[in-house]
Amino acid sequence: MPDRPLDLSLLQTFVTVVETGGFTSASETLHLAQSTVSAHITRLEEMAGYRLLHRDQRRPTTTPKGERLLAHARRMLQQNALAWQELREERLGGRVRLGIPDDYIIFLPDSLREFEARYPAVELEVTCALSVDLVELVQSGRLDLAVVTRQPKSPGGEVLRRERLVWVAAADHATEERTPVPLALSRQGICTFREQAVAALSAADLTWRIAYTSASLAGLSAAVRAGLAVTVLTPSMLDADLRPLGRESGLPELPSIEIALHRSPGRPSEPARQLFSTLQAQLSNIGAS
Protein backbone atom coordinates (compact mmCIF):
# COMPACT_ATOMS: atom_id res chain seq x y z
CA MET A 1 0.00 0.00 0.00
CA PRO A 2 1.54 3.36 -1.00
CA ASP A 3 2.20 6.01 1.63
CA ARG A 4 -0.62 8.50 2.10
CA PRO A 5 0.15 12.12 1.13
CA LEU A 6 0.73 14.33 4.15
CA ASP A 7 -1.90 17.04 4.61
CA LEU A 8 -0.27 20.48 4.38
CA SER A 9 -2.90 22.05 6.64
CA LEU A 10 -2.03 19.53 9.35
CA LEU A 11 1.67 20.19 8.84
CA GLN A 12 1.08 23.95 9.10
CA THR A 13 -0.66 23.44 12.44
CA PHE A 14 2.13 21.16 13.67
CA VAL A 15 4.85 23.66 12.74
CA THR A 16 2.93 26.55 14.29
CA VAL A 17 2.42 24.70 17.59
CA VAL A 18 6.17 24.06 17.80
CA GLU A 19 7.21 27.57 16.77
CA THR A 20 4.73 29.49 18.93
CA GLY A 21 5.20 27.23 21.95
CA GLY A 22 1.71 25.88 22.53
CA PHE A 23 -1.77 25.01 21.34
CA THR A 24 -3.32 28.27 22.57
CA SER A 25 -0.76 30.49 20.83
CA ALA A 26 -1.03 28.38 17.67
CA SER A 27 -4.81 28.75 17.63
CA GLU A 28 -4.41 32.53 17.89
CA THR A 29 -1.82 32.62 15.12
CA LEU A 30 -3.84 30.41 12.78
CA HIS A 31 -7.23 31.87 13.77
CA LEU A 32 -8.51 28.40 14.63
CA ALA A 33 -10.30 27.08 17.69
CA GLN A 34 -7.95 25.38 20.14
CA SER A 35 -9.97 22.18 19.77
CA THR A 36 -9.32 22.30 16.02
CA VAL A 37 -5.57 22.67 16.60
CA SER A 38 -5.63 19.64 18.93
CA ALA A 39 -7.63 17.66 16.40
CA HIS A 40 -5.12 18.50 13.65
CA ILE A 41 -2.23 17.22 15.75
CA THR A 42 -4.13 14.05 16.65
CA ARG A 43 -4.95 13.38 12.97
CA LEU A 44 -1.33 13.96 11.95
CA GLU A 45 -0.09 11.57 14.64
CA GLU A 46 -2.61 8.97 13.49
CA MET A 47 -1.40 9.34 9.91
CA ALA A 48 2.25 9.12 10.96
CA GLY A 49 1.67 6.25 13.36
CA TYR A 50 3.83 7.91 16.01
CA ARG A 51 3.54 10.42 18.83
CA LEU A 52 4.98 13.69 17.48
CA LEU A 53 4.70 15.98 20.51
CA HIS A 54 5.28 15.64 24.23
CA ARG A 55 2.13 17.20 25.66
CA ASP A 56 2.84 16.61 29.36
CA GLN A 57 4.81 19.84 29.63
CA ARG A 58 3.96 23.51 29.81
CA ARG A 59 5.51 24.04 26.36
CA PRO A 60 5.00 21.14 23.93
CA THR A 61 8.24 19.72 22.55
CA THR A 62 8.85 17.38 19.66
CA THR A 63 9.54 13.69 20.10
CA PRO A 64 12.47 12.27 18.08
CA LYS A 65 10.02 11.34 15.30
CA GLY A 66 8.38 14.75 15.56
CA GLU A 67 11.72 16.52 15.22
CA ARG A 68 12.46 14.59 12.03
CA LEU A 69 9.03 15.38 10.59
CA LEU A 70 9.39 19.06 11.56
CA ALA A 71 12.32 19.59 9.18
CA HIS A 72 10.41 18.01 6.30
CA ALA A 73 7.22 19.94 7.18
CA ARG A 74 9.01 23.28 7.00
CA ARG A 75 10.50 22.43 3.61
CA MET A 76 7.13 21.23 2.29
CA LEU A 77 5.40 24.43 3.40
CA GLN A 78 8.13 26.52 1.76
CA GLN A 79 7.76 24.58 -1.48
CA ASN A 80 4.01 25.09 -1.32
CA ALA A 81 4.53 28.84 -1.00
CA LEU A 82 6.94 28.77 -3.96
CA ALA A 83 4.48 26.82 -6.07
CA TRP A 84 1.72 29.36 -5.51
CA GLN A 85 4.07 32.23 -6.29
CA GLU A 86 5.10 30.52 -9.53
CA LEU A 87 1.47 29.96 -10.53
CA ARG A 88 0.65 33.58 -9.82
CA GLU A 89 3.91 34.72 -11.42
CA GLU A 90 4.68 36.44 -8.13
CA ARG A 91 7.83 34.62 -7.09
CA LEU A 92 10.07 37.08 -5.32
CA GLY A 93 13.84 36.69 -5.32
CA GLY A 94 16.89 38.76 -4.51
CA ARG A 95 18.41 39.91 -1.24
CA VAL A 96 17.34 42.16 1.62
CA ARG A 97 19.67 43.45 4.36
CA LEU A 98 18.16 44.10 7.79
CA GLY A 99 19.82 45.64 10.85
CA ILE A 100 18.66 45.14 14.44
CA PRO A 101 20.14 45.67 17.90
CA ASP A 102 20.85 42.48 19.87
CA ASP A 103 18.21 43.60 22.37
CA TYR A 104 15.42 43.36 19.80
CA ILE A 105 15.90 39.75 18.75
CA ILE A 106 12.90 39.13 21.04
CA PHE A 107 10.56 41.02 18.70
CA LEU A 108 11.60 39.51 15.42
CA PRO A 109 11.66 35.68 15.18
CA ASP A 110 7.99 35.34 14.24
CA SER A 111 8.16 38.21 11.75
CA LEU A 112 11.30 36.91 10.03
CA ARG A 113 10.00 33.35 10.01
CA GLU A 114 6.79 34.50 8.34
CA PHE A 115 8.75 36.49 5.75
CA GLU A 116 11.05 33.58 4.89
CA ALA A 117 8.08 31.21 4.64
CA ARG A 118 6.31 33.55 2.21
CA TYR A 119 9.41 34.39 0.17
CA PRO A 120 11.80 31.43 0.43
CA ALA A 121 13.78 32.56 -2.62
CA VAL A 122 14.76 35.86 -0.95
CA GLU A 123 18.13 35.87 0.83
CA LEU A 124 17.69 37.60 4.17
CA GLU A 125 20.87 39.02 5.73
CA VAL A 126 20.65 40.28 9.33
CA THR A 127 23.27 42.50 10.97
CA CYS A 128 23.25 43.13 14.73
CA ALA A 129 24.73 46.41 15.97
CA LEU A 130 23.98 49.46 18.09
CA SER A 131 21.02 51.58 17.05
CA VAL A 132 23.17 54.63 16.35
CA ASP A 133 25.40 52.59 14.04
CA LEU A 134 22.47 50.93 12.29
CA VAL A 135 20.90 54.28 11.40
CA GLU A 136 24.18 55.33 9.78
CA LEU A 137 24.38 52.05 7.84
CA VAL A 138 20.85 52.54 6.50
CA GLN A 139 21.44 56.16 5.57
CA SER A 140 24.58 55.19 3.67
CA GLY A 141 22.76 52.43 1.78
CA ARG A 142 24.72 49.57 3.34
CA LEU A 143 21.50 48.23 4.88
CA ASP A 144 18.02 48.23 3.36
CA LEU A 145 16.12 48.40 6.67
CA ALA A 146 16.86 48.74 10.36
CA VAL A 147 14.75 48.33 13.49
CA VAL A 148 16.22 50.67 16.11
CA THR A 149 15.59 52.46 19.37
CA ARG A 150 14.83 56.04 18.45
CA GLN A 151 17.66 58.21 19.76
CA PRO A 152 17.50 61.95 20.45
CA LYS A 153 20.40 62.47 18.04
CA SER A 154 18.99 60.22 15.29
CA PRO A 155 15.28 60.94 14.81
CA GLY A 156 13.29 59.79 11.81
CA GLY A 157 12.04 56.45 10.66
CA GLU A 158 8.53 55.15 11.21
CA VAL A 159 7.64 54.61 14.85
CA LEU A 160 6.16 51.12 15.16
CA ARG A 161 6.15 50.45 18.84
CA ARG A 162 6.31 52.13 22.22
CA GLU A 163 7.79 50.28 25.18
CA ARG A 164 7.91 51.53 28.73
CA LEU A 165 11.22 51.36 30.55
CA VAL A 166 11.47 49.58 33.90
CA TRP A 167 14.16 49.17 36.52
CA VAL A 168 15.28 45.55 36.73
CA ALA A 169 17.08 43.52 39.40
CA ALA A 170 17.89 39.84 39.92
CA ALA A 171 14.94 37.72 41.00
CA ASP A 172 16.82 36.51 44.10
CA HIS A 173 18.79 39.64 45.11
CA ALA A 174 17.72 42.96 46.64
CA THR A 175 20.40 44.91 44.77
CA GLU A 176 18.20 48.00 44.57
CA GLU A 177 18.53 48.49 48.36
CA ARG A 178 22.23 49.29 48.13
CA THR A 179 23.52 52.84 48.46
CA PRO A 180 24.68 54.16 46.11
CA VAL A 181 22.58 52.16 43.63
CA PRO A 182 24.95 50.10 41.43
CA LEU A 183 24.00 50.32 37.76
CA ALA A 184 24.73 48.15 34.72
CA LEU A 185 24.38 50.34 31.62
CA SER A 186 25.71 50.83 28.12
CA ARG A 187 28.58 53.22 27.67
CA GLN A 188 27.81 56.92 27.48
CA GLY A 189 26.51 58.39 24.24
CA ILE A 190 25.23 55.23 22.52
CA CYS A 191 21.99 54.28 24.26
CA THR A 192 18.94 56.24 25.35
CA PHE A 193 18.33 53.66 28.10
CA ARG A 194 21.39 54.97 29.93
CA GLU A 195 20.44 58.61 29.36
CA GLN A 196 16.93 58.09 30.70
CA ALA A 197 18.15 56.16 33.76
CA VAL A 198 20.76 58.73 34.73
CA ALA A 199 18.38 61.65 34.16
CA ALA A 200 15.66 60.06 36.31
CA LEU A 201 18.04 59.25 39.17
CA SER A 202 19.58 62.72 39.10
CA ALA A 203 16.13 64.39 39.09
CA ALA A 204 15.12 62.28 42.09
CA ASP A 205 18.35 63.26 43.88
CA LEU A 206 19.35 59.62 44.44
CA THR A 207 22.96 58.50 44.72
CA TRP A 208 24.16 55.99 42.14
CA ARG A 209 27.29 54.66 40.48
CA ILE A 210 28.09 52.89 37.22
CA ALA A 211 29.19 49.43 38.33
CA TYR A 212 29.16 47.63 34.95
CA THR A 213 29.34 48.87 31.38
CA SER A 214 28.55 46.76 28.32
CA ALA A 215 27.27 47.35 24.80
CA SER A 216 25.26 44.11 24.82
CA LEU A 217 22.08 43.04 26.58
CA ALA A 218 23.72 39.72 27.45
CA GLY A 219 26.55 41.46 29.30
CA LEU A 220 24.26 43.77 31.25
CA SER A 221 21.84 40.97 32.12
CA ALA A 222 24.66 38.74 33.40
CA ALA A 223 25.73 41.40 35.90
CA VAL A 224 22.13 41.91 37.03
CA ARG A 225 21.43 38.17 37.40
CA ALA A 226 24.48 37.86 39.63
CA GLY A 227 23.03 40.49 41.96
CA LEU A 228 25.82 42.94 41.19
CA ALA A 229 23.79 45.77 39.64
CA VAL A 230 20.41 47.15 38.58
CA THR A 231 19.67 47.98 34.95
CA VAL A 232 16.93 49.42 32.73
CA LEU A 233 15.03 47.26 30.22
CA THR A 234 11.60 46.96 28.67
CA PRO A 235 9.15 44.35 30.07
CA SER A 236 9.47 42.25 26.93
CA MET A 237 13.20 41.79 27.60
CA LEU A 238 12.66 40.15 31.00
CA ASP A 239 13.01 36.47 31.81
CA ALA A 240 12.47 34.34 34.92
CA ASP A 241 15.81 35.40 36.44
CA LEU A 242 14.96 39.11 36.32
CA ARG A 243 12.24 41.07 38.13
CA PRO A 244 10.87 44.53 37.42
CA LEU A 245 11.06 47.02 40.28
CA GLY A 246 7.97 48.99 41.19
CA ARG A 247 7.56 52.27 43.03
CA GLU A 248 8.11 50.50 46.37
CA SER A 249 11.77 50.14 45.38
CA GLY A 250 12.23 53.89 45.78
CA LEU A 251 13.54 54.25 42.24
CA PRO A 252 11.99 56.94 40.03
CA GLU A 253 9.51 56.26 37.25
CA LEU A 254 10.98 55.99 33.77
CA PRO A 255 9.58 57.19 30.42
CA SER A 256 8.73 55.08 27.39
CA ILE A 257 11.01 54.59 24.40
CA GLU A 258 10.10 54.36 20.73
CA ILE A 259 11.12 51.61 18.36
CA ALA A 260 11.39 52.85 14.77
CA LEU A 261 11.86 51.24 11.38
CA HIS A 262 14.30 53.04 9.07
CA ARG A 263 14.81 52.36 5.37
CA SER A 264 17.56 53.41 3.03
CA PRO A 265 17.12 56.43 0.74
CA GLY A 266 15.81 55.95 -2.77
CA ARG A 267 13.33 53.51 -4.20
CA PRO A 268 13.29 50.28 -2.17
CA SER A 269 13.70 46.90 -3.81
CA GLU A 270 10.65 44.65 -3.82
CA PRO A 271 12.12 42.31 -1.15
CA ALA A 272 12.85 45.34 1.06
CA ARG A 273 9.35 46.68 0.52
CA GLN A 274 7.77 43.36 1.45
CA LEU A 275 9.95 42.98 4.56
CA PHE A 276 9.07 46.53 5.58
CA SER A 277 5.37 45.66 5.33
CA THR A 278 5.83 42.44 7.30
CA LEU A 279 7.68 44.18 10.14
CA GLN A 280 5.21 47.04 10.11
CA ALA A 281 2.29 44.65 10.53
CA GLN A 282 3.92 42.36 13.08
CA LEU A 283 5.68 44.81 15.39
CA SER A 284 3.30 47.72 15.58
CA ASN A 285 1.58 48.42 18.87
CA ILE A 286 0.83 52.07 18.11
CA GLY A 287 -2.81 52.69 18.79
CA ALA A 288 -3.23 49.34 20.55
CA SER A 289 -5.10 49.38 23.82
Order of alpha helices (4+ residues) and beta strands (2+ residues): alpha-alpha-alpha-beta-beta-alpha-beta-alpha-beta-alpha-beta-beta-beta-beta-alpha-beta-alpha-beta-beta-beta-alpha
